[in-house]
């Protein structure tokens, strides 16, 4: 493979992982906003947070697909990016926990409404 093409693949993979890192941060913000909206019963903010969460999840799926494809053509860059990728995975796990807590809160609210 030509060095210039390899450099482009390496750069594209680095950019995809960095975009994922940023998107995960935005997802965490959306989940935090969602939690706050659930606690204060702010329907408008809850709707915005839910829409943002959905868009970010779609974006993360797209970026992950790109990352997987690019990793095949850029194995050295993939190894170099492994620590950043682990950070992304760790942040995704934190997002999953936030989402589960938010879901638990929704469940509690539903039970309260049913009892009322």
MARDO-937091 format. One line per 3 residues: number of its first residue (from 1); their letters; for each residue x, y, z of N, C-alpha, C, O, CB. Coordinates in Angstrom, 1 decimal. Glycine has a CB too. Example, Ala and Ser with C-alpha at 12.3 -4.5 7.8 and 13.67 -1.06 7.14 Angstrom:
% residues 2
1> as> 13.2:-5.7:7.8:12.3:-4.5:7.8:13.2:-3.3:7.8:14.2:-3.3:8.5:11.3:-4.5:9.0 ~ 12.8:-2.2:7.1:13.7:-1.1:7.1:12.9:0.0:7.9:13.4:1.1:8.0:14.1:-0.6:5.7
% end
This chain:
% residues 116
1> xxx> 0.8:-1.2:0.0:0.0:0.0:0.0:0.9:1.2:0.0:1.9:1.3:0.7:-1.0:0.0:1.2 ~ 0.5:2.2:-0.8:1.2:3.5:-0.8:1.3:4.1:0.5:0.3:4.1:1.3:0.6:4.4:-1.9 ~ 2.4:4.7:0.9:2.5:5.4:2.2:1.4:6.5:2.3:0.9:6.7:3.4:3.8:6.0:2.4
4> xxx> 1.1:7.3:1.2:0.1:8.3:1.3:-1.3:7.8:1.6:-2.0:8.4:2.4:0.1:9.2:0.0 ~ -1.6:6.6:1.0:-2.9:6.0:1.3:-3.0:5.5:2.7:-4.0:5.6:3.4:-3.2:4.9:0.3 ~ -1.9:4.9:3.2:-1.8:4.4:4.5:-2.0:5.6:5.5:-2.7:5.4:6.5:-0.5:3.7:4.8
7> xxx> -1.3:6.7:5.2:-1.4:7.9:6.1:-2.9:8.4:6.1:-3.4:8.8:7.2:-0.5:9.0:5.6 ~ -3.6:8.3:5.0:-5.0:8.7:5.0:-5.8:7.8:5.8:-6.7:8.3:6.5:-5.5:8.8:3.5 ~ -5.6:6.5:5.7:-6.4:5.5:6.5:-6.1:5.8:8.0:-7.0:5.8:8.8:-6.0:4.1:6.1
10> xxx> -4.9:5.9:8.3:-4.5:6.2:9.7:-5.2:7.4:10.2:-5.7:7.5:11.3:-3.0:6.3:9.9 ~ -5.2:8.5:9.4:-5.8:9.8:9.8:-7.3:9.6:10.0:-7.9:10.1:10.9:-5.5:10.9:8.8 ~ -7.9:8.9:9.0:-9.4:8.7:9.1:-9.8:7.9:10.3:-10.8:8.2:11.0:-9.9:7.9:7.8
13> xxx> -9.0:6.9:10.7:-9.3:6.1:11.8:-9.1:6.9:13.1:-10.0:6.8:14.0:-8.3:4.8:11.9 ~ -8.1:7.7:13.2:-7.9:8.6:14.3:-9.1:9.5:14.4:-9.6:9.8:15.6:-6.5:9.4:14.2 ~ -9.5:10.1:13.3:-10.6:11.0:13.3:-11.9:10.4:13.8:-12.7:10.9:14.6:-10.8:11.7:11.9
16> xxx> -12.1:9.1:13.3:-13.4:8.4:13.7:-13.4:8.2:15.2:-14.4:8.3:15.9:-13.5:7.1:13.0 ~ -12.2:7.7:15.8:-12.2:7.5:17.2:-12.4:8.8:18.0:-13.0:8.8:19.0:-10.8:6.8:17.6 ~ -11.8:9.8:17.5:-11.9:11.1:18.2:-13.4:11.6:18.1:-13.9:12.1:19.1:-11.0:12.2:17.6
19> xxx> -14.0:11.4:17.0:-15.4:11.8:16.9:-16.3:11.0:17.8:-17.2:11.5:18.4:-15.9:11.7:15.4 ~ -15.9:9.7:18.0:-16.7:8.9:18.9:-16.5:9.4:20.3:-17.4:9.4:21.1:-16.2:7.4:18.8 ~ -15.3:9.7:20.7:-15.0:10.2:22.0:-15.9:11.5:22.3:-16.4:11.6:23.4:-13.5:10.6:22.2
22> xxx> -15.9:12.4:21.3:-16.7:13.6:21.5:-18.2:13.3:21.6:-18.9:13.9:22.4:-16.5:14.6:20.4 ~ -18.7:12.4:20.7:-20.1:12.0:20.7:-20.5:11.3:22.0:-21.6:11.5:22.5:-20.4:11.1:19.6 ~ -19.6:10.5:22.6:-19.9:9.9:23.9:-20.0:10.9:25.0:-20.9:10.8:25.9:-18.8:8.8:24.3
25> xxx> -19.2:12.0:24.9:-19.3:13.1:25.9:-20.6:13.8:25.8:-21.2:14.2:26.7:-18.1:14.1:25.7 ~ -21.0:14.0:24.5:-22.3:14.6:24.3:-23.5:13.7:24.8:-24.5:14.2:25.3:-22.5:14.9:22.8 ~ -23.3:12.4:24.6:-24.3:11.5:25.1:-24.4:11.6:26.6:-25.5:11.5:27.1:-24.0:10.1:24.6
28> xxx> -23.3:11.6:27.2:-23.3:11.8:28.7:-24.0:13.0:29.1:-24.8:13.0:30.1:-21.9:11.7:29.3 ~ -23.8:14.1:28.4:-24.5:15.4:28.7:-26.0:15.2:28.5:-26.8:15.7:29.3:-23.9:16.5:27.8 ~ -26.4:14.5:27.4:-27.8:14.3:27.1:-28.5:13.5:28.2:-29.6:13.8:28.6:-28.0:13.7:25.8
31> xxx> -27.7:12.5:28.7:-28.3:11.6:29.8:-28.4:12.4:31.1:-29.3:12.2:31.8:-27.4:10.4:29.9 ~ -27.4:13.3:31.3:-27.5:14.1:32.5:-28.7:15.1:32.4:-29.4:15.3:33.4:-26.2:14.9:32.7 ~ -28.9:15.7:31.3:-30.1:16.5:31.1:-31.4:15.8:31.2:-32.3:16.3:31.8:-30.0:17.2:29.7
34> xxx> -31.4:14.6:30.7:-32.5:13.7:30.8:-32.9:13.4:32.3:-34.0:13.5:32.7:-32.3:12.4:30.0 ~ -31.8:13.1:33.0:-32.0:12.9:34.5:-32.6:14.1:35.2:-33.5:13.9:36.0:-30.7:12.4:35.1 ~ -32.0:15.2:34.9:-32.5:16.4:35.5:-34.0:16.7:35.1:-34.8:17.1:36.0:-31.6:17.6:35.1
37> xxx> -34.3:16.5:33.9:-35.6:16.7:33.4:-36.6:15.7:34.0:-37.8:16.1:34.3:-35.7:16.6:31.8 ~ -36.2:14.5:34.2:-37.0:13.5:34.9:-37.3:13.9:36.3:-38.4:13.8:36.8:-36.4:12.1:34.9 ~ -36.3:14.4:37.0:-36.4:14.8:38.4:-37.3:16.1:38.6:-38.0:16.2:39.6:-35.0:15.1:39.0
40> xxx> -37.3:17.0:37.6:-38.1:18.2:37.7:-39.4:18.1:36.9:-40.1:19.1:36.8:-37.3:19.4:37.3 ~ -39.6:17.0:36.2:-40.8:16.8:35.4:-40.9:17.9:34.3:-41.9:18.4:33.9:-42.1:16.9:36.2 ~ -39.7:18.2:33.7:-39.6:19.2:32.6:-39.7:18.4:31.3:-38.8:17.9:30.7:-38.2:19.9:32.7
43> xxx> -41.0:18.4:30.7:-41.3:17.6:29.5:-40.5:18.1:28.3:-40.0:17.3:27.5:-42.8:17.7:29.3 ~ -40.4:19.4:28.1:-39.7:19.9:27.0:-38.2:19.5:27.0:-37.7:19.0:25.9:-39.8:21.4:26.9 ~ -37.6:19.7:28.1:-36.1:19.3:28.2:-36.0:17.8:28.0:-35.1:17.3:27.4:-35.5:19.7:29.5
46> xxx> -37.0:17.0:28.6:-36.9:15.6:28.5:-37.0:15.1:27.0:-36.3:14.2:26.6:-38.1:14.9:29.3 ~ -37.9:15.8:26.3:-38.1:15.5:24.8:-36.8:15.8:24.1:-36.4:15.0:23.2:-39.3:16.2:24.2 ~ -36.2:16.9:24.3:-35.0:17.3:23.7:-33.8:16.4:24.0:-33.1:16.0:23.1:-34.6:18.8:24.0
49> xxx> -33.7:16.0:25.2:-32.7:15.1:25.7:-32.9:13.7:25.0:-31.9:13.1:24.6:-32.7:14.9:27.2 ~ -34.1:13.3:24.9:-34.4:12.0:24.3:-34.1:12.0:22.8:-33.5:11.0:22.3:-35.9:11.6:24.5 ~ -34.4:13.1:22.1:-34.1:13.2:20.7:-32.6:13.3:20.5:-32.1:12.6:19.6:-34.8:14.5:20.1
52> xxx> -31.9:14.0:21.3:-30.5:14.1:21.2:-29.8:12.8:21.5:-28.9:12.4:20.8:-29.9:15.2:22.2 ~ -30.3:12.1:22.5:-29.8:10.7:22.8:-29.9:9.8:21.6:-29.0:9.1:21.3:-30.5:10.2:24.1 ~ -31.1:9.8:21.0:-31.3:9.0:19.8:-30.4:9.3:18.7:-29.8:8.4:18.1:-32.8:9.1:19.4
55> xxx> -30.2:10.6:18.4:-29.3:11.0:17.3:-27.9:10.6:17.6:-27.2:10.2:16.7:-29.4:12.5:17.1 ~ -27.5:10.8:18.8:-26.1:10.5:19.2:-25.9:8.9:19.1:-24.8:8.5:18.7:-25.8:11.0:20.6 ~ -26.8:8.2:19.5:-26.7:6.7:19.4:-26.5:6.3:17.9:-25.7:5.4:17.6:-27.9:6.0:20.0
58> xxx> -27.3:6.9:17.0:-27.2:6.6:15.6:-25.8:7.0:15.1:-25.2:6.3:14.3:-28.3:7.3:14.8 ~ -25.4:8.1:15.5:-24.0:8.6:15.1:-22.9:7.7:15.6:-22.0:7.4:14.9:-23.8:10.1:15.6 ~ -23.1:7.3:16.8:-22.1:6.4:17.4:-22.0:5.0:16.6:-21.0:4.5:16.4:-22.3:6.1:18.9
61> xxx> -23.2:4.5:16.3:-23.2:3.3:15.5:-22.6:3.5:14.2:-21.8:2.6:13.7:-24.7:2.8:15.3 ~ -22.8:4.6:13.5:-22.2:4.9:12.2:-20.7:5.0:12.4:-19.9:4.4:11.6:-22.8:6.2:11.6 ~ -20.2:5.7:13.4:-18.8:5.9:13.6:-18.1:4.6:13.9:-17.0:4.3:13.5:-18.6:6.9:14.7
64> xxx> -18.8:3.7:14.7:-18.2:2.5:15.0:-18.0:1.6:13.8:-17.1:0.9:13.7:-19.0:1.8:16.1 ~ -19.0:1.6:12.9:-18.9:0.9:11.7:-17.7:1.3:10.9:-17.0:0.5:10.3:-20.2:1.0:10.9 ~ -17.5:2.7:10.8:-16.4:3.2:10.1:-15.1:2.8:10.8:-14.1:2.4:10.1:-16.5:4.8:10.1
67> xxx> -15.1:2.8:12.1:-13.9:2.5:12.9:-13.5:1.0:12.6:-12.3:0.7:12.4:-14.1:2.7:14.4 ~ -14.5:0.1:12.6:-14.2:-1.3:12.3:-13.6:-1.5:10.9:-12.6:-2.2:10.7:-15.4:-2.1:12.5 ~ -14.2:-0.8:9.9:-13.7:-1.0:8.6:-12.3:-0.4:8.4:-11.4:-1.0:7.8:-14.6:-0.3:7.6
70> xxx> -12.1:0.8:9.0:-10.8:1.5:8.9:-9.7:0.7:9.6:-8.5:0.7:9.2:-10.8:2.9:9.4 ~ -10.1:0.1:10.7:-9.1:-0.7:11.5:-8.5:-1.8:10.7:-7.3:-2.2:10.9:-9.8:-1.3:12.8 ~ -9.3:-2.4:9.8:-8.7:-3.5:9.0:-7.6:-3.0:8.1:-6.7:-3.8:7.8:-9.9:-4.1:8.2
73> xxx> -7.7:-1.8:7.6:-6.7:-1.3:6.7:-5.6:-0.5:7.4:-4.6:-0.1:6.8:-7.3:-0.4:5.7 ~ -5.8:-0.3:8.7:-4.8:0.5:9.4:-4.5:-0.2:10.8:-4.8:0.4:11.8:-5.3:2.0:9.7 ~ -3.9:-1.4:10.7:-3.7:-2.1:11.9:-2.7:-1.4:12.9:-2.9:-1.5:14.1:-3.1:-3.5:11.6
76> xxx> -1.7:-0.7:12.4:-0.7:0.0:13.3:-1.4:1.1:14.0:-1.2:1.3:15.2:0.5:0.5:12.5 ~ -2.2:1.9:13.3:-2.9:3.0:13.9:-3.9:2.5:14.9:-4.2:3.1:15.9:-3.6:3.9:12.8 ~ -4.5:1.3:14.6:-5.5:0.7:15.5:-4.8:0.4:16.8:-5.4:0.6:17.9:-6.1:-0.6:14.9
79> xxx> -3.6:-0.2:16.7:-2.9:-0.5:18.0:-2.5:0.7:18.8:-2.6:0.8:20.0:-1.6:-1.3:17.6 ~ -2.1:1.8:18.0:-1.7:3.0:18.7:-2.9:3.7:19.4:-2.8:4.3:20.4:-1.1:4.0:17.6 ~ -4.1:3.5:18.7:-5.3:4.1:19.3:-6.0:3.3:20.4:-7.0:3.7:20.9:-6.3:4.4:18.2
82> xxx> -5.5:2.1:20.6:-6.1:1.2:21.6:-6.4:1.9:22.9:-7.5:1.7:23.5:-5.2:0.0:21.8 ~ -5.5:2.7:23.5:-5.8:3.3:24.8:-7.0:4.3:24.7:-7.9:4.3:25.6:-4.6:4.1:25.3 ~ -7.0:5.1:23.6:-8.2:6.0:23.4:-9.5:5.2:23.2:-10.5:5.6:23.7:-7.9:6.9:22.2
85> xxx> -9.4:4.1:22.5:-10.6:3.3:22.3:-11.1:2.7:23.6:-12.3:2.6:23.8:-10.3:2.1:21.3 ~ -10.2:2.3:24.5:-10.6:1.8:25.8:-11.2:2.9:26.6:-12.2:2.6:27.4:-9.3:1.3:26.6 ~ -10.8:4.2:26.5:-11.4:5.3:27.1:-12.9:5.5:26.6:-13.8:5.7:27.4:-10.6:6.6:26.9
88> xxx> -13.0:5.3:25.3:-14.4:5.4:24.7:-15.3:4.3:25.3:-16.4:4.6:25.6:-14.3:5.3:23.1 ~ -14.8:3.1:25.3:-15.6:2.0:25.8:-15.9:2.2:27.3:-17.1:2.0:27.7:-14.8:0.7:25.7 ~ -15.0:2.7:28.1:-15.3:3.0:29.5:-16.3:4.1:29.6:-17.2:4.0:30.5:-13.9:3.5:30.2
91> xxx> -16.3:5.1:28.8:-17.3:6.2:28.8:-18.6:5.7:28.4:-19.7:6.1:28.9:-16.8:7.4:27.9 ~ -18.6:4.8:27.4:-19.9:4.1:27.0:-20.5:3.3:28.1:-21.7:3.3:28.3:-19.7:3.3:25.8 ~ -19.7:2.6:28.9:-20.2:1.9:30.0:-20.8:2.8:31.1:-21.9:2.5:31.6:-19.1:1.0:30.7
94> xxx> -20.2:4.0:31.3:-20.7:5.0:32.2:-22.1:5.5:31.7:-23.0:5.7:32.4:-19.7:6.2:32.4 ~ -22.2:5.7:30.3:-23.4:6.2:29.7:-24.5:5.1:29.9:-25.7:5.4:30.2:-23.2:6.5:28.2 ~ -24.1:3.8:29.8:-25.1:2.8:30.0:-25.6:2.8:31.4:-26.8:2.6:31.6:-24.4:1.4:29.6
97> xxx> -24.8:3.0:32.3:-25.2:3.1:33.7:-26.1:4.2:34.0:-27.2:4.1:34.7:-24.0:3.1:34.7 ~ -25.8:5.4:33.4:-26.7:6.6:33.5:-28.0:6.3:32.9:-29.1:6.6:33.5:-26.0:7.8:32.9 ~ -28.0:5.7:31.7:-29.3:5.4:31.1:-30.1:4.4:31.9:-31.3:4.5:31.9:-29.0:4.8:29.7
100> xxx> -29.5:3.4:32.5:-30.2:2.5:33.3:-30.8:3.2:34.5:-31.9:2.9:34.9:-29.3:1.3:33.8 ~ -30.1:4.1:35.2:-30.6:4.8:36.3:-31.8:5.7:35.9:-32.8:5.8:36.6:-29.5:5.7:36.9 ~ -31.7:6.3:34.7:-32.8:7.1:34.2:-34.0:6.2:33.9:-35.1:6.6:34.2:-32.4:7.8:32.9
103> xxx> -33.8:5.1:33.4:-34.8:4.1:33.1:-35.5:3.7:34.4:-36.7:3.5:34.5:-34.3:2.9:32.4 ~ -34.7:3.5:35.5:-35.2:3.1:36.8:-36.1:4.2:37.3:-37.2:4.0:37.9:-34.1:2.8:37.8 ~ -35.7:5.5:37.2:-36.5:6.6:37.6:-37.8:6.7:36.8:-38.8:7.0:37.4:-35.6:7.9:37.4
106> xxx> -37.7:6.4:35.5:-39.0:6.4:34.7:-39.9:5.4:35.3:-41.1:5.6:35.4:-38.7:6.2:33.2 ~ -39.4:4.2:35.6:-40.2:3.1:36.2:-40.8:3.5:37.5:-42.0:3.2:37.7:-39.4:1.9:36.3 ~ -40.1:4.2:38.3:-40.6:4.7:39.6:-41.8:5.7:39.4:-42.8:5.6:40.0:-39.5:5.3:40.5
109> xxx> -41.5:6.6:38.4:-42.6:7.6:38.2:-43.8:6.9:37.6:-45.0:7.3:38.0:-42.0:8.6:37.1 ~ -43.7:5.9:36.8:-44.9:5.2:36.3:-45.6:4.5:37.4:-46.9:4.6:37.4:-44.4:4.2:35.2 ~ -44.9:3.9:38.3:-45.6:3.3:39.4:-46.3:4.3:40.3:-47.5:4.0:40.7:-44.6:2.5:40.3
112> xxx> -45.7:5.5:40.5:-46.4:6.5:41.3:-47.7:7.0:40.5:-48.7:7.2:41.2:-45.4:7.7:41.5 ~ -47.6:7.1:39.2:-48.8:7.6:38.5:-49.9:6.5:38.5:-51.0:6.8:38.7:-48.4:7.9:37.0 ~ -49.5:5.3:38.4:-50.5:4.2:38.5:-51.2:4.1:39.8:-52.4:3.9:39.9:-49.8:2.8:38.2
115> xx> -50.4:4.3:40.9:-51.0:4.3:42.2:-51.9:5.5:42.4:-52.9:5.4:43.1:-49.9:4.3:43.3 ~ -51.6:6.6:41.8:-52.4:7.8:42.0:-53.7:7.6:41.2:-54.6:8.5:41.2:-51.7:9.1:41.5
% end
